[in-house]
Amino acid sequence: MRRATYAIMLIFGLGFLILPISIPVFLSNTEFSILNNKWNGLSSFAKLVYEEKGMVIPITDSLNNFNFRKGTLIIAGPDLGYSSLEVERIKEFLENGGTVIIMDDFGTGNQILEGLNLTLRFSRKVPIDPLYFKDYRLPIIVNIEDPELAKNVKGIILNYPSVITGGEGEVFTSKVTLLDGKFGQYPVLVELNYGKGKLILFSDPSVFTNDMFPLNREFIENFVEKYVKPPVYFDEAHHSNFNPYYVGTIVVRRSLDKEKAFYVVLAVGLIALAVESGLVYSVMSKALELVLKILFKEEKVNLEEIIEKLEREGYDRRILEKIVREVGG
Protein backbone atom coordinates (compact mmCIF):
# COMPACT_ATOMS: atom_id res chain seq x y z
CA MET A 1 0.00 0.00 0.00
CA ARG A 2 2.81 2.36 0.96
CA ARG A 3 4.72 1.57 -2.24
CA ALA A 4 1.67 2.55 -4.29
CA THR A 5 1.41 5.79 -2.33
CA TYR A 6 5.06 6.66 -3.00
CA ALA A 7 4.65 5.84 -6.70
CA ILE A 8 1.63 8.14 -6.95
CA MET A 9 3.56 10.96 -5.23
CA LEU A 10 6.44 10.50 -7.67
CA ILE A 11 4.14 10.49 -10.72
CA PHE A 12 2.38 13.67 -9.60
CA GLY A 13 5.67 15.40 -8.85
CA LEU A 14 7.27 14.60 -12.19
CA GLY A 15 4.01 15.17 -14.06
CA PHE A 16 3.79 18.69 -12.70
CA LEU A 17 7.18 19.40 -14.30
CA ILE A 18 6.45 17.99 -17.77
CA LEU A 19 2.70 18.22 -18.41
CA PRO A 20 1.72 20.94 -20.94
CA ILE A 21 -0.02 24.09 -19.71
CA SER A 22 -3.13 25.45 -21.45
CA ILE A 23 -3.30 29.25 -21.57
CA PRO A 24 -6.51 31.01 -22.73
CA VAL A 25 -6.13 33.40 -25.66
CA PHE A 26 -8.29 36.43 -26.46
CA LEU A 27 -8.11 38.11 -29.85
CA SER A 28 -9.87 40.93 -31.68
CA ASN A 29 -10.30 41.94 -35.30
CA THR A 30 -10.44 45.64 -34.38
CA GLU A 31 -8.13 47.93 -36.32
CA PHE A 32 -5.17 49.21 -34.25
CA SER A 33 -5.94 46.83 -31.39
CA ILE A 34 -3.04 45.08 -29.64
CA LEU A 35 -5.28 41.98 -29.49
CA ASN A 36 -5.53 41.89 -33.30
CA ASN A 37 -2.87 39.68 -34.88
CA LYS A 38 -4.08 40.29 -38.43
CA TRP A 39 -2.55 42.79 -40.86
CA ASN A 40 -4.24 45.87 -39.38
CA GLY A 41 -3.62 45.07 -35.71
CA LEU A 42 -0.85 46.13 -33.33
CA SER A 43 0.01 42.75 -31.80
CA SER A 44 3.59 42.79 -33.15
CA PHE A 45 4.13 46.28 -31.76
CA ALA A 46 2.69 45.29 -28.37
CA LYS A 47 4.92 42.22 -28.29
CA LEU A 48 7.98 44.39 -28.93
CA VAL A 49 6.92 46.79 -26.18
CA TYR A 50 6.47 43.88 -23.79
CA GLU A 51 9.88 42.40 -24.65
CA GLU A 52 11.66 45.74 -24.27
CA LYS A 53 9.70 47.42 -21.46
CA GLY A 54 7.80 44.73 -19.59
CA MET A 55 4.24 45.20 -18.39
CA VAL A 56 1.58 45.93 -21.07
CA ILE A 57 -1.95 46.78 -19.88
CA PRO A 58 -4.94 47.21 -22.24
CA ILE A 59 -7.54 49.72 -21.02
CA THR A 60 -11.06 48.73 -22.02
CA ASP A 61 -12.98 51.18 -19.83
CA SER A 62 -13.28 54.95 -19.64
CA LEU A 63 -9.89 56.51 -18.92
CA ASN A 64 -11.19 58.47 -15.94
CA ASN A 65 -12.13 55.16 -14.29
CA PHE A 66 -8.58 53.85 -14.56
CA ASN A 67 -5.98 54.74 -11.95
CA PHE A 68 -2.68 55.03 -13.84
CA ARG A 69 -0.04 57.17 -12.12
CA LYS A 70 3.16 56.69 -14.08
CA GLY A 71 4.52 55.10 -17.24
CA THR A 72 3.21 55.52 -20.79
CA LEU A 73 -0.31 55.77 -22.22
CA ILE A 74 -0.48 54.85 -25.92
CA ILE A 75 -3.52 55.96 -27.91
CA ALA A 76 -3.50 54.48 -31.42
CA GLY A 77 -6.12 55.20 -34.06
CA PRO A 78 -8.99 56.29 -31.77
CA ASP A 79 -12.37 56.79 -33.44
CA LEU A 80 -14.60 57.32 -30.41
CA GLY A 81 -14.88 60.67 -28.64
CA TYR A 82 -13.19 61.56 -25.35
CA SER A 83 -15.24 63.03 -22.52
CA SER A 84 -14.07 66.09 -20.61
CA LEU A 85 -13.39 63.83 -17.61
CA GLU A 86 -11.16 61.59 -19.73
CA VAL A 87 -9.21 64.54 -21.13
CA GLU A 88 -8.80 65.85 -17.60
CA ARG A 89 -7.43 62.46 -16.55
CA ILE A 90 -4.92 62.54 -19.43
CA LYS A 91 -3.92 66.07 -18.45
CA GLU A 92 -3.39 65.02 -14.84
CA PHE A 93 -1.31 62.05 -15.97
CA LEU A 94 0.92 64.32 -18.06
CA GLU A 95 1.30 66.94 -15.36
CA ASN A 96 2.40 64.28 -12.88
CA GLY A 97 5.20 63.06 -15.14
CA GLY A 98 3.56 60.46 -17.38
CA THR A 99 4.15 60.06 -21.13
CA VAL A 100 1.22 60.13 -23.56
CA ILE A 101 1.71 58.93 -27.16
CA ILE A 102 -1.07 59.72 -29.61
CA MET A 103 -0.87 57.98 -33.00
CA ASP A 104 -3.66 59.32 -35.15
CA ASP A 105 -4.50 60.46 -38.67
CA PHE A 106 -8.26 60.84 -39.19
CA GLY A 107 -9.62 59.90 -35.76
CA THR A 108 -10.52 61.73 -32.56
CA GLY A 109 -7.03 62.62 -31.37
CA ASN A 110 -7.69 66.33 -31.95
CA GLN A 111 -10.30 66.28 -29.16
CA ILE A 112 -7.51 65.52 -26.71
CA LEU A 113 -5.25 68.26 -28.12
CA GLU A 114 -8.06 70.78 -27.89
CA GLY A 115 -8.83 69.75 -24.32
CA LEU A 116 -5.16 70.21 -23.42
CA ASN A 117 -5.34 73.78 -24.81
CA LEU A 118 -2.76 73.09 -27.52
CA THR A 119 -2.65 74.59 -31.01
CA LEU A 120 -1.25 71.39 -32.51
CA ARG A 121 -3.63 69.40 -34.69
CA PHE A 122 -3.66 66.30 -36.88
CA SER A 123 -4.40 67.63 -40.38
CA ARG A 124 -6.93 64.86 -41.21
CA LYS A 125 -5.84 65.31 -44.83
CA VAL A 126 -3.46 63.16 -46.85
CA PRO A 127 -0.26 64.92 -47.97
CA ILE A 128 1.11 64.25 -51.44
CA ASP A 129 4.85 63.63 -51.35
CA PRO A 130 6.89 62.90 -54.53
CA LEU A 131 9.04 60.48 -52.52
CA TYR A 132 6.90 57.41 -52.08
CA PHE A 133 6.80 53.60 -52.00
CA LYS A 134 4.60 52.04 -54.74
CA ASP A 135 2.22 55.05 -54.82
CA TYR A 136 1.77 58.49 -53.21
CA ARG A 137 -0.35 57.08 -50.39
CA LEU A 138 2.77 55.34 -49.11
CA PRO A 139 5.23 58.23 -48.73
CA ILE A 140 8.78 57.57 -47.54
CA ILE A 141 10.09 59.81 -44.77
CA VAL A 142 13.84 60.34 -44.73
CA ASN A 143 14.06 63.66 -42.88
CA ILE A 144 14.60 62.41 -39.32
CA GLU A 145 16.33 65.10 -37.29
CA ASP A 146 16.59 63.22 -34.00
CA PRO A 147 19.68 60.93 -34.14
CA GLU A 148 18.15 58.51 -31.62
CA LEU A 149 15.20 57.94 -33.94
CA ALA A 150 17.36 57.87 -37.08
CA LYS A 151 19.73 55.13 -35.89
CA ASN A 152 19.97 52.39 -38.60
CA VAL A 153 16.87 53.84 -40.31
CA LYS A 154 17.00 54.48 -44.07
CA GLY A 155 13.42 55.70 -44.18
CA ILE A 156 9.96 55.41 -42.64
CA ILE A 157 7.23 54.09 -44.94
CA LEU A 158 3.88 55.67 -44.08
CA ASN A 159 0.48 54.35 -45.12
CA TYR A 160 -2.22 56.87 -46.01
CA PRO A 161 -1.02 59.34 -43.36
CA SER A 162 -1.92 62.82 -42.25
CA VAL A 163 0.55 65.40 -40.92
CA ILE A 164 0.71 67.63 -37.83
CA THR A 165 0.08 71.35 -38.02
CA GLY A 166 0.73 74.16 -35.57
CA GLY A 167 4.13 73.19 -34.20
CA GLU A 168 7.72 72.07 -34.72
CA GLY A 169 8.66 68.44 -35.14
CA GLU A 170 11.34 65.76 -35.04
CA VAL A 171 10.44 63.94 -38.27
CA PHE A 172 9.27 65.65 -41.49
CA THR A 173 7.97 65.04 -44.98
CA SER A 174 10.01 66.29 -47.93
CA LYS A 175 10.08 70.05 -48.61
CA VAL A 176 7.93 69.69 -51.71
CA THR A 177 4.99 67.95 -50.06
CA LEU A 178 1.60 69.20 -51.24
CA LEU A 179 -1.13 69.82 -48.65
CA ASP A 180 -4.23 71.96 -49.19
CA GLY A 181 -2.75 73.33 -52.42
CA LYS A 182 0.45 74.48 -50.68
CA PHE A 183 3.94 73.03 -50.96
CA GLY A 184 6.02 72.71 -47.83
CA GLN A 185 7.64 70.51 -45.24
CA TYR A 186 5.30 69.11 -42.61
CA PRO A 187 6.03 67.28 -39.35
CA VAL A 188 4.74 63.75 -38.81
CA LEU A 189 6.25 63.39 -35.33
CA VAL A 190 6.11 66.07 -32.64
CA GLU A 191 7.51 65.90 -29.12
CA LEU A 192 6.70 68.46 -26.45
CA ASN A 193 6.87 68.79 -22.68
CA TYR A 194 3.62 69.12 -20.79
CA GLY A 195 3.84 69.71 -17.06
CA LYS A 196 6.31 67.18 -15.72
CA GLY A 197 5.42 64.77 -18.51
CA LYS A 198 5.88 64.39 -22.24
CA LEU A 199 3.40 64.34 -25.13
CA ILE A 200 4.34 62.54 -28.36
CA LEU A 201 2.26 62.91 -31.51
CA PHE A 202 2.67 60.71 -34.60
CA SER A 203 0.42 61.26 -37.59
CA ASP A 204 0.16 57.70 -38.91
CA PRO A 205 -0.80 54.78 -36.64
CA SER A 206 -0.54 52.43 -39.63
CA VAL A 207 3.26 52.50 -39.35
CA PHE A 208 2.93 50.32 -36.23
CA THR A 209 0.50 47.76 -37.68
CA ASN A 210 1.49 44.14 -38.26
CA ASP A 211 1.47 44.73 -42.03
CA MET A 212 3.90 47.68 -41.87
CA PHE A 213 5.94 46.48 -38.88
CA PRO A 214 8.61 44.57 -40.89
CA LEU A 215 9.16 47.60 -43.16
CA ASN A 216 9.64 49.97 -40.23
CA ARG A 217 11.10 47.73 -37.54
CA GLU A 218 14.30 49.76 -36.95
CA PHE A 219 12.37 53.00 -36.53
CA ILE A 220 9.77 51.36 -34.26
CA GLU A 221 12.51 49.90 -32.06
CA ASN A 222 14.14 53.33 -31.78
CA PHE A 223 10.75 54.90 -31.05
CA VAL A 224 10.05 52.44 -28.21
CA GLU A 225 13.52 52.87 -26.75
CA LYS A 226 13.28 56.68 -26.75
CA TYR A 227 9.71 57.34 -25.70
CA VAL A 228 8.11 54.33 -24.00
CA LYS A 229 8.51 53.90 -20.25
CA PRO A 230 6.88 51.11 -18.21
CA PRO A 231 4.26 50.31 -17.27
CA VAL A 232 2.63 50.73 -20.69
CA TYR A 233 -1.12 51.28 -21.09
CA PHE A 234 -2.90 50.84 -24.44
CA ASP A 235 -6.23 52.60 -24.92
CA GLU A 236 -8.59 49.99 -26.39
CA ALA A 237 -11.76 51.69 -25.13
CA HIS A 238 -11.85 54.26 -27.94
CA HIS A 239 -12.05 51.80 -30.82
CA SER A 240 -15.69 51.76 -31.91
CA ASN A 241 -15.80 48.09 -32.89
CA PHE A 242 -13.58 46.71 -30.16
CA ASN A 243 -14.76 43.13 -29.72
CA PRO A 244 -12.37 40.72 -28.04
CA TYR A 245 -13.39 37.13 -28.56
CA TYR A 246 -12.17 33.86 -27.11
CA VAL A 247 -10.58 31.59 -29.70
CA GLY A 248 -9.12 28.77 -27.67
CA THR A 249 -5.92 28.00 -25.84
CA ILE A 250 -2.20 27.98 -26.36
CA VAL A 251 -0.66 24.69 -25.25
CA VAL A 252 2.79 25.22 -23.77
CA ARG A 253 4.80 22.00 -23.82
CA ARG A 254 7.64 21.72 -21.34
CA SER A 255 10.74 19.52 -21.38
CA LEU A 256 11.76 17.78 -18.19
CA ASP A 257 14.18 19.78 -16.07
CA LYS A 258 16.64 17.12 -14.85
CA GLU A 259 17.70 19.09 -11.80
CA LYS A 260 14.10 19.66 -10.65
CA ALA A 261 13.28 16.01 -11.37
CA PHE A 262 16.17 14.93 -9.14
CA TYR A 263 14.79 17.03 -6.28
CA VAL A 264 11.32 15.52 -6.73
CA VAL A 265 12.70 11.96 -6.59
CA LEU A 266 14.90 12.88 -3.64
CA ALA A 267 11.97 14.39 -1.73
CA VAL A 268 9.79 11.30 -2.26
CA GLY A 269 12.71 9.07 -1.24
CA LEU A 270 13.29 10.99 1.96
CA ILE A 271 9.60 10.83 2.83
CA ALA A 272 9.60 7.05 2.25
CA LEU A 273 12.77 6.60 4.31
CA ALA A 274 11.37 8.65 7.19
CA VAL A 275 8.12 6.70 7.25
CA GLU A 276 9.65 3.22 6.87
CA SER A 277 12.40 3.79 9.42
CA GLY A 278 9.99 5.00 12.08
CA LEU A 279 11.65 8.41 12.06
CA VAL A 280 8.33 10.17 11.56
CA TYR A 281 6.80 8.30 14.51
CA SER A 282 9.84 9.05 16.67
CA VAL A 283 9.84 12.75 15.80
CA MET A 284 6.10 13.04 16.42
CA SER A 285 6.42 11.23 19.74
CA LYS A 286 9.20 13.52 20.91
CA ALA A 287 7.23 16.55 19.81
CA LEU A 288 4.14 15.30 21.66
CA GLU A 289 6.20 14.64 24.77
CA LEU A 290 7.63 18.16 24.63
CA VAL A 291 4.14 19.65 24.29
CA LEU A 292 2.85 17.63 27.23
CA LYS A 293 5.78 18.70 29.35
CA ILE A 294 5.08 22.33 28.56
CA LEU A 295 1.34 22.01 29.17
CA PHE A 296 1.60 20.01 32.39
CA LYS A 297 4.81 21.30 33.98
CA GLU A 298 2.79 22.88 36.80
CA GLU A 299 1.35 19.50 37.73
CA LYS A 300 4.86 18.10 38.38
CA VAL A 301 5.47 20.83 40.93
CA ASN A 302 2.34 19.84 42.89
CA LEU A 303 2.65 16.05 42.48
CA GLU A 304 3.78 15.43 46.06
CA GLU A 305 0.86 17.44 47.39
CA ILE A 306 -1.54 15.33 45.29
CA ILE A 307 -0.07 12.05 46.68
CA GLU A 308 -0.36 13.29 50.24
CA LYS A 309 -3.95 14.36 49.66
CA LEU A 310 -4.86 10.93 48.22
CA GLU A 311 -3.08 9.20 51.10
CA ARG A 312 -5.22 11.13 53.59
CA GLU A 313 -8.27 9.90 51.73
CA GLY A 314 -7.24 6.28 52.28
CA TYR A 315 -5.12 5.37 49.21
CA ASP A 316 -1.89 3.35 49.64
CA ARG A 317 1.12 5.68 49.24
CA ARG A 318 3.38 2.91 47.91
CA ILE A 319 0.94 2.05 45.14
CA LEU A 320 0.56 5.74 44.23
CA GLU A 321 4.35 6.26 44.03
CA LYS A 322 4.70 3.10 41.91
CA ILE A 323 2.09 4.46 39.46
CA VAL A 324 3.95 7.78 39.22
CA ARG A 325 7.25 6.02 38.53
CA GLU A 326 5.74 3.84 35.77
CA VAL A 327 3.96 6.76 34.07
CA GLY A 328 7.03 8.98 34.25
CA GLY A 329 9.18 6.29 32.65
C-alpha positions, 0 to 999 in steps of 0.5 A: 500500500505504501509503495503505491502511495510513494509511486503516486507521489512521484508520478504527480511530482514529475508530471507537474514538471512535464505536463503541458499548460493550457493558456486562454487566448483572447483576440480581436479583429479591431483595427489598431488593437493590440489583441488583433494579430491580423494585418491591421492590428498592433500585436507585433508592436505590443509584443515588442513593447512587452519584450523591451519594457515589460508590463503591457496593460490594455484599457477597455474602460473609460480613462477616468475610471482607470488609476494610472499614475506613471509610465506611458499611455499609448492611444492608437487610431482612436475613433470614439470621442473623449469626454471632458473627464477623460481629457482631464485624466490625461492632463493630470497624468501628463502633469504628474510626469507620465508620457502620452503617445497619440498615434492618429491620422483621421480619428478623434485625437484632436479632441484631446489636443483641444482639451489640453489647450494646444494649437497642434492638430492632426491635419486629417488630410493626406499629404502628397509627397513625390518620394513614395513607396509604390504610390503616393499614399505610401510616402517615404520619410527620410528627414529624421532630425533626431539621431536617436530615432534615425539610428539604422533607419534608411526611411519610414514608410507611411500608409495613407497618413496625415501630418501635424500642423501648428508646431515644430517636429522631429520627423518631417515630410520632404520640402515639396509635399503638397497639402491643401494646395500648398507646398512645404515641409510638414512634421509627422512626429512632434515631441513636447513637454507638458507639465512634468510629462511628455506628449508625443504625436505621430500622424500615422498609426498604420506604421505600427501595424502588423502589415507595416511592422517589418518595413519599419522595424528599426524605426519602431525599435528606436521609437520604443527605446526613446519614448516608451517607459513602463508600465505601458497602457494601451487605450482599447476603449476608444475603438468603436468596434472593439470586440475581443473574442475567445478563440481557444488555448495555447498549449505550452509543452515543457521539457523535463528539467533534470535538476528539478526532477532529481529534487522531486525523486529525492523528496519522495525518497526521503519521505519514504525513508522517514516513514519506513524507518519510524523516524516520523513516529519518533519525531512526532512522539518527541514533539508530543512529549515536549508539548505535554511537558510544557502544558503540564509542567505545573502538575509536576510541581504539585505532584507530592501534594496530590499524593499526600492528599490521596493518602489522607483519603485512604489510598496506599502511598506505595501504590501511588508512588509506583504508578507515578514512577511507571507513568514517568518512565 
